[in-house]
């Protein structure tokens, strides 16, 4: 093999990678603008549609019964500690918001005298069976649980951003509020 053949083969083998790098550099700004619009992420064999599921949970959350007026979900409804956590680790904020929902469910269950031997999911089912949770709240709870599980089982930074974490936390705060108010009403 002479030098000209070697250089021709080298150029041929580097043509596609070089074209790809050039395309990414040229279209960098439009590509970066598309990233927030992503609704599906595939990581190995794990496919996530976090954005769409979050929107569905938000739609349902506007109908929770402690709020006769369908007020919009606002970041101000998110506790300050969750906002601080979300700025550092959106995944951690979601896990912590979920813990708030679990705590509110435990309070509501104890006020109603509901005791379960299983885990949190069994408590949620018992709360729904006893009428503490209505069907909309149970659906929101299930959506939040599924989203929380996806976040818990996905590497940090692979799934969500701070804004999505705050939206999730707002829904969780609304659900926790509904559970606390329902538990108070039924406990008195």
Secondary structure, DSSP 8 states (H G I E B T S, - for coil): --HHHHHHHHHHHHHHHHHHHHHHHHTHHHHHHHHTT---EEETTEEE-HHHHHHHHHHHHTT-TT-SS-----GGGS-HHHHHHHHH-HHHHHHHHHHHHHHHHHHHHHHHT---SS-HHHHHHHHHHTTSS-HHHHHHHHHHHHHHHHHHTS-TTSS--HHHHHHHHHHHHHHHHHHHHHHHHHH-
